[in-house]
Every structure is written in structure tokens, then in C-alpha cells.
Amino acid sequence: MSMYLSALAGFVLLFGGGEFLVRGAVMVSRRLGLSPLLIGMTVVAWCTSAPELVVSLGAALEGRSDIAVGNVVGSNIFNILGILGITALVRPIGIAEQIASVDSGVMVGVSLLLAVTLLWRGRIGRPVAGLFLVGYAAYLVVMF
């Protein structure tokens, strides 16, 4: 029974932390005059991905790269299909033209790049990792 209570308490804390994060991100975006989309794609995305980073780094340090890659790929699949699906069931999601035309295209392109890299090379080495990070930095600069 205590296991169920612990799980329930964890979900309550997770929900409360998520609510706190979103309210704080909205406040930051308003104060800085930034769009909520930009804050969502940076601050909120970084904060919610921090646990994944820890898991993937830990797995990589232990030589378990399959867990690191599976964590990232599985999380992205769940975010797109599960989170967006559940959210749209609660309330339909309006999509801005920028997301539909630019940002979703970048997401599809990066996903294809990862798939091609893994199929072609079977691994992500330091040069490819560097290119991924430079690409992300360039995308952030363009977004700002």
C-alpha cells in the first residue's frame, strides 16, 4: 500500500512542479518580452529534459549507449504521440504557422538525421555529437 501512496505522492509533486515551471516560464516570457513559444522551446524544454540528460549521461558513462539512445528516442516519441495526444483530447491545440512550417520541419529533419546517422554509422561519435550541438545552438540563435 505504501508503494501506491509513494507513487501517488510522486505524481502530485510532479504535477505541482510542472505547474510551477509553466507559470514561472510564462512570467519570464512576459517580463523579457519573449514569445511563449520561444520560452517553451528553451526554458521549459531544458527543465523537463534535465532528468533525461542525467539518465543518458549515466548510461553513457557505464557504456550502455543503447539505454541513452533509447531514452532520447522513446521520450521524443512519447512527447509527440502521448503528450500531444492527451493534451489535444483535453482541449484541441491550435498550431501557429511558424510551428507548422518551420519548427515541425526542423524536428522532422533532425529526427531523420538521427535515423540516417544510426543506420549508416551505427553510433553517434564525437564529431557527429559536435555537429548536433552546433546545429542546436544555430537553431536557438535563429529562434531568438
Buried (B, 14 or more C-beta within 10 A) or exposed (E): EEEEEEEEEEEEEEEEEEEEBBEBBBEBBEEEEBEBBBBBBBBBEEBBBEEBEEBBEEBEEEEBEEBBBEBBBEBBEEEEEEEEEEEEEEEEEEEEEEBEEBBEEEEEEBBEBBEEBBEEEEEBEEEBEEEBEEBEEEBEEEBE
